[in-house]
Amino acid sequence: MQSAAENAQLYAQYSDYIQDKATQEAFTYFIGLLSVSVRYICTPVLHGTYRDIKIHDLMNAKEQSFSLCANQTFLNFYFRKPALTRNVYSVTDIEGLGFSVKAPANSNEEWTIRLISVSDVKKLWDYINCA
């Protein structure tokens, strides 16, 4: 993972914002996975109250394939349009992992899943790294 140094302090702020212990552990675990990944570059960005981490995929022209958003009791993980246009992810596969997919999550027809535990992060990580 590479991250803009001027925004690195946002990881701690995002973690402090999360009130649920299991979700905070999931966030910390996810950031740890990203920090040792050779596939992804991520950058935390604060948009008002929206605590976003942009995740770019080096295997796919550094496109922003995913985002992670920290909330007080859960994390939202977004499959961004560039990831979906590759046709390697499916709602059926994601639901088979035990997640409920909100599709479309927004006007860009992107998918959202909710993460609340380290177990959720492990399942998702394995899935996105197989594609």
ROBA-400931 format. One record per atom (N, C-alpha, C): residue number from 1; residue in one letter; x, y, z. Coordinates in steps of 0.05 Angstrom, whole numbers, plus 5000, padded with zeros to 4 digits. Example, Ala and Ser with C-alpha at 12.3 -4.5 7.8 and 13.67 -1.06 7.14 Angstrom:
<rs>
num/residu/X/Y/Z
1/A/5264/4886/5156 .
1/A/5246/4910/5156 .
1/A/5264/4934/5156 .
2/S/5257/4955/5142 .
2/S/5273/4979/5143 .
2/S/5258/5001/5157 .
</rs>
This chain:
<rs>
num/residu/X/Y/Z
1/M/5017/4976/5000 .
1/M/5000/5000/5000 .
1/M/5018/5025/5000 .
2/Q/5010/5044/4985 .
2/Q/5023/5070/4986 .
2/Q/5001/5089/4993 .
3/S/5008/5109/5008 .
3/S/4988/5128/5016 .
3/S/5000/5156/5017 .
4/A/4984/5175/5011 .
4/A/4993/5203/5013 .
4/A/5000/5209/5042 .
5/A/5025/5217/5046 .
5/A/5035/5222/5073 .
5/A/5018/5243/5087 .
6/E/5009/5263/5073 .
6/E/4994/5285/5086 .
6/E/4967/5275/5096 .
7/N/4957/5252/5086 .
7/N/4931/5242/5095 .
7/N/4934/5218/5114 .
8/A/4958/5209/5119 .
8/A/4962/5185/5135 .
8/A/4949/5186/5163 .
9/Q/4948/5210/5175 .
9/Q/4937/5213/5202 .
9/Q/4907/5207/5202 .
10/L/4894/5207/5178 .
10/L/4865/5202/5177 .
10/L/4859/5173/5185 .
11/Y/4877/5154/5181 .
11/Y/4871/5127/5190 .
11/Y/4865/5126/5220 .
12/A/4881/5139/5236 .
12/A/4876/5140/5265 .
12/A/4850/5154/5271 .
13/Q/4844/5176/5257 .
13/Q/4819/5190/5261 .
13/Q/4795/5173/5255 .
14/Y/4797/5158/5233 .
14/Y/4775/5141/5225 .
14/Y/4771/5119/5246 .
15/S/4793/5107/5255 .
15/S/4791/5086/5275 .
15/S/4778/5097/5301 .
16/D/4787/5121/5309 .
16/D/4775/5133/5334 .
16/D/4746/5139/5331 .
17/Y/4737/5145/5307 .
17/Y/4709/5151/5301 .
17/Y/4691/5127/5305 .
18/I/4701/5103/5299 .
18/I/4686/5079/5300 .
18/I/4680/5072/5330 .
19/Q/4655/5069/5337 .
19/Q/4647/5064/5365 .
19/Q/4645/5034/5371 .
20/D/4639/5018/5352 .
20/D/4635/4989/5356 .
20/D/4662/4975/5356 .
21/K/4669/4960/5377 .
21/K/4695/4947/5380 .
21/K/4701/4928/5357 .
22/A/4682/4911/5350 .
22/A/4686/4891/5329 .
22/A/4691/4905/5302 .
23/T/4677/4927/5297 .
23/T/4680/4942/5273 .
23/T/4707/4956/5272 .
24/Q/4716/4966/5295 .
24/Q/4742/4979/5297 .
24/Q/4764/4959/5292 .
25/E/4761/4935/5302 .
25/E/4780/4913/5297 .
25/E/4781/4906/5268 .
26/A/4757/4905/5255 .
26/A/4755/4899/5227 .
26/A/4769/4920/5210 .
27/F/4765/4945/5217 .
27/F/4778/4968/5204 .
27/F/4809/4965/5206 .
28/T/4818/4961/5230 .
28/T/4847/4958/5235 .
28/T/4859/4935/5219 .
29/Y/4845/4913/5219 .
29/Y/4854/4889/5204 .
29/Y/4855/4895/5174 .
30/F/4834/4908/5163 .
30/F/4833/4915/5135 .
30/F/4856/4933/5127 .
31/I/4861/4954/5143 .
31/I/4883/4972/5138 .
31/I/4910/4957/5139 .
32/G/4912/4939/5157 .
32/G/4936/4922/5159 .
32/G/4941/4906/5133 .
33/L/4919/4894/5123 .
33/L/4922/4879/5098 .
33/L/4930/4897/5075 .
34/L/4917/4920/5074 .
34/L/4924/4939/5052 .
34/L/4953/4948/5054 .
35/S/4963/4951/5079 .
35/S/4990/4962/5083 .
35/S/5012/4944/5073 .
36/V/5006/4917/5072 .
36/V/5026/4899/5062 .
36/V/5020/4888/5034 .
37/S/4999/4898/5023 .
37/S/4991/4889/4996 .
37/S/5009/4901/4975 .
38/V/5017/4885/4955 .
38/V/5032/4895/4932 .
38/V/5012/4901/4909 .
39/R/4987/4894/4913 .
39/R/4967/4898/4892 .
39/R/4953/4925/4893 .
40/Y/4949/4935/4917 .
40/Y/4932/4959/4921 .
40/Y/4947/4983/4932 .
41/I/4939/5006/4922 .
41/I/4947/5032/4934 .
41/I/4922/5044/4946 .
42/C/4924/5054/4970 .
42/C/4900/5066/4982 .
42/C/4907/5093/4993 .
43/T/4887/5110/4993 .
43/T/4890/5137/5003 .
43/T/4865/5145/5019 .
44/P/4868/5153/5044 .
44/P/4846/5162/5059 .
44/P/4839/5191/5051 .
45/V/4813/5196/5048 .
45/V/4804/5223/5040 .
45/V/4780/5230/5057 .
46/L/4780/5253/5069 .
46/L/4758/5262/5085 .
46/L/4741/5282/5069 .
47/H/4716/5275/5064 .
47/H/4697/5292/5049 .
47/H/4676/5300/5069 .
48/G/4679/5322/5083 .
48/G/4659/5330/5103 .
48/G/4659/5309/5125 .
49/T/4636/5295/5128 .
49/T/4634/5274/5148 .
49/T/4638/5246/5135 .
50/Y/4644/5245/5110 .
50/Y/4647/5220/5096 .
50/Y/4676/5211/5098 .
51/R/4681/5189/5113 .
51/R/4709/5179/5118 .
51/R/4715/5157/5098 .
52/D/4728/5165/5077 .
52/D/4732/5147/5054 .
52/D/4761/5139/5051 .
53/I/4765/5114/5042 .
53/I/4791/5105/5034 .
53/I/4789/5095/5006 .
54/K/4802/5108/4988 .
54/K/4802/5101/4959 .
54/K/4822/5078/4955 .
55/I/4814/5057/4942 .
55/I/4831/5034/4938 .
55/I/4835/5030/4908 .
56/H/4860/5033/4899 .
56/H/4867/5031/4871 .
56/H/4881/5004/4866 .
57/D/4874/4991/4844 .
57/D/4884/4965/4838 .
57/D/4907/4967/4818 .
58/L/4931/4960/4826 .
58/L/4955/4962/4809 .
58/L/4954/4942/4786 .
59/M/4939/4920/4789 .
59/M/4937/4900/4768 .
59/M/4918/4909/4746 .
60/N/4904/4931/4751 .
60/N/4885/4941/4731 .
60/N/4888/4971/4727 .
61/A/4911/4978/4717 .
61/A/4917/5006/4709 .
61/A/4912/5026/4731 .
62/K/4917/5018/4756 .
62/K/4913/5036/4779 .
62/K/4885/5048/4781 .
63/E/4866/5034/4770 .
63/E/4838/5045/4772 .
63/E/4828/5043/4801 .
64/Q/4810/5060/4808 .
64/Q/4798/5059/4834 .
64/Q/4776/5038/4833 .
65/S/4783/5014/4841 .
65/S/4765/4991/4840 .
65/S/4746/4990/4864 .
66/F/4756/5000/4887 .
66/F/4741/4997/4911 .
66/F/4743/5022/4929 .
67/S/4726/5024/4948 .
67/S/4728/5044/4969 .
67/S/4719/5031/4995 .
68/L/4729/5042/5017 .
68/L/4721/5033/5044 .
68/L/4713/5058/5059 .
69/C/4689/5058/5071 .
69/C/4679/5081/5086 .
69/C/4674/5073/5115 .
70/A/4686/5087/5133 .
70/A/4683/5081/5162 .
70/A/4659/5096/5173 .
71/N/4642/5081/5186 .
71/N/4619/5091/5201 .
71/N/4622/5084/5230 .
72/Q/4604/5092/5247 .
72/Q/4607/5087/5276 .
72/Q/4604/5058/5283 .
73/T/4587/5043/5269 .
73/T/4581/5015/5277 .
73/T/4585/4995/5254 .
74/F/4595/5004/5231 .
74/F/4600/4986/5209 .
74/F/4618/5000/5188 .
75/L/4628/4984/5170 .
75/L/4644/4994/5148 .
75/L/4628/4988/5122 .
76/N/4627/5007/5105 .
76/N/4616/5002/5078 .
76/N/4639/4998/5059 .
77/F/4637/4976/5044 .
77/F/4657/4970/5023 .
77/F/4643/4972/4997 .
78/Y/4654/4988/4979 .
78/Y/4642/4994/4953 .
78/Y/4658/4980/4931 .
79/F/4644/4966/4914 .
79/F/4655/4957/4889 .
79/F/4649/4979/4869 .
80/R/4670/4993/4861 .
80/R/4667/5016/4843 .
80/R/4663/5006/4814 .
81/K/4653/5024/4798 .
81/K/4647/5016/4770 .
81/K/4670/5004/4755 .
82/P/4695/5014/4758 .
82/P/4717/5000/4744 .
82/P/4720/4971/4751 .
83/A/4716/4963/4776 .
83/A/4717/4935/4783 .
83/A/4695/4919/4771 .
84/L/4671/4931/4769 .
84/L/4648/4917/4759 .
84/L/4649/4913/4729 .
85/T/4662/4931/4715 .
85/T/4663/4929/4686 .
85/T/4681/4906/4677 .
86/R/4698/4896/4694 .
86/R/4715/4873/4687 .
86/R/4700/4846/4688 .
87/N/4675/4847/4699 .
87/N/4658/4823/4700 .
87/N/4671/4799/4715 .
88/V/4687/4804/4735 .
88/V/4699/4782/4751 .
88/V/4685/4779/4778 .
89/Y/4668/4798/4786 .
89/Y/4654/4797/4811 .
89/Y/4624/4793/4805 .
90/S/4610/4779/4823 .
90/S/4582/4775/4818 .
90/S/4567/4778/4845 .
91/V/4543/4788/4843 .
91/V/4526/4790/4867 .
91/V/4521/4762/4879 .
92/T/4517/4742/4862 .
92/T/4512/4715/4871 .
92/T/4536/4705/4888 .
93/D/4561/4709/4878 .
93/D/4584/4701/4892 .
93/D/4587/4715/4919 .
94/I/4582/4741/4919 .
94/I/4584/4757/4943 .
94/I/4563/4749/4964 .
95/E/4539/4745/4955 .
95/E/4518/4735/4973 .
95/E/4524/4707/4983 .
96/G/4538/4691/4967 .
96/G/4546/4664/4976 .
96/G/4567/4665/4998 .
97/L/4580/4688/5001 .
97/L/4599/4692/5024 .
97/L/4584/4700/5049 .
98/G/4558/4706/5047 .
98/G/4543/4714/5070 .
98/G/4537/4743/5072 .
99/F/4544/4758/5051 .
99/F/4539/4787/5051 .
99/F/4513/4793/5036 .
100/S/4501/4815/5044 .
100/S/4478/4826/5030 .
100/S/4488/4848/5013 .
101/V/4483/4847/4987 .
101/V/4493/4867/4968 .
101/V/4471/4888/4962 .
102/K/4479/4913/4965 .
102/K/4461/4934/4957 .
102/K/4470/4943/4929 .
103/A/4454/4937/4909 .
103/A/4461/4944/4882 .
103/A/4437/4955/4867 .
104/P/4438/4977/4855 .
104/P/4460/4996/4856 .
104/P/4460/5012/4882 .
105/A/4484/5018/4891 .
105/A/4487/5033/4916 .
105/A/4483/5063/4911 .
106/N/4488/5071/4887 .
106/N/4486/5099/4880 .
106/N/4480/5102/4851 .
107/S/4480/5126/4841 .
107/S/4474/5131/4813 .
107/S/4495/5120/4794 .
108/N/4518/5112/4804 .
108/N/4539/5100/4787 .
108/N/4536/5070/4785 .
109/E/4515/5059/4795 .
109/E/4509/5030/4793 .
109/E/4532/5014/4807 .
110/E/4541/5023/4829 .
110/E/4562/5009/4844 .
110/E/4550/4993/4866 .
111/W/4563/4973/4875 .
111/W/4553/4955/4896 .
111/W/4565/4963/4923 .
112/T/4549/4958/4944 .
112/T/4558/4963/4971 .
112/T/4553/4938/4988 .
113/I/4572/4931/5005 .
113/I/4568/4911/5025 .
113/I/4577/4922/5052 .
114/R/4565/4912/5073 .
114/R/4571/4921/5100 .
114/R/4589/4901/5114 .
115/L/4610/4912/5126 .
115/L/4629/4896/5141 .
115/L/4628/4903/5170 .
116/I/4627/4883/5188 .
116/I/4625/4889/5216 .
116/I/4645/4874/5233 .
117/S/4660/4856/5221 .
117/S/4678/4839/5236 .
117/S/4704/4832/5220 .
118/V/4724/4823/5235 .
118/V/4748/4813/5222 .
118/V/4742/4790/5203 .
119/S/4723/4773/5211 .
119/S/4715/4750/5194 .
119/S/4704/4760/5168 .
120/D/4688/4781/5168 .
120/D/4678/4793/5144 .
120/D/4700/4803/5126 .
121/V/4720/4816/5138 .
121/V/4742/4827/5122 .
121/V/4758/4804/5110 .
122/K/4763/4783/5125 .
122/K/4778/4760/5114 .
122/K/4764/4748/5090 .
123/K/4737/4744/5092 .
123/K/4722/4732/5069 .
123/K/4724/4751/5045 .
124/L/4720/4776/5049 .
124/L/4721/4795/5027 .
124/L/4748/4797/5015 .
125/W/4769/4798/5031 .
125/W/4796/4800/5022 .
125/W/4803/4776/5004 .
126/D/4796/4752/5013 .
126/D/4801/4728/4997 .
126/D/4787/4730/4970 .
127/Y/4763/4740/4970 .
127/Y/4747/4742/4946 .
127/Y/4758/4762/4926 .
128/I/4765/4786/4935 .
128/I/4774/4807/4917 .
128/I/4803/4800/4907 .
129/N/4817/4784/4921 .
129/N/4845/4778/4912 .
129/N/4846/4754/4894 .
130/C/4824/4740/4891 .
130/C/4822/4717/4872 .
130/C/4816/4727/4844 .
131/A/4807/4751/4841 .
131/A/4798/4761/4815 .
131/A/4822/4772/4799 .
</rs>
